[in-house]
């Protein structure tokens, strides 16, 4: 049973906005860092953003800094990714993931232990 489920993806024009959600079921991830990563066709999965367990600290890839905002609501066991000023190069499948290491920011795929199924974001020019 998948424990992380993303939603909110879709088709949007360049300059538009989307908000992705990642809900957890079966267990709580409130004590762990959470991240969003994305994978475009023919490319490796890349880090987008991460948030600490309490939600007070965040970390972003340079490519999305100033445009994307990660947040979480531990009472709802949900993580969000607000995306604004979207560009065609943001087109990808977006995944949320849980980092159970309890260390520094996880920016590599192998550092995350639990994954969602992904949600497609397509930005048209």
Secondary structure as UniProt FT lines:
FT   STRAND          4..7
FT   STRAND          10..13
FT   TURN            14..15
FT   STRAND          18..24
FT   TURN            30..31
FT   STRAND          33..39
FT   TURN            41..42
FT   STRAND          46..51
FT   TURN            53..54
FT   STRAND          58..60
FT   TURN            62..67
FT   STRAND          68..73
FT   TURN            74..77
FT   STRAND          78..83
FT   HELIX           88..90
FT   STRAND          92..99
FT   HELIX           109..111
FT   STRAND          114..115
FT   STRAND          119..124
//
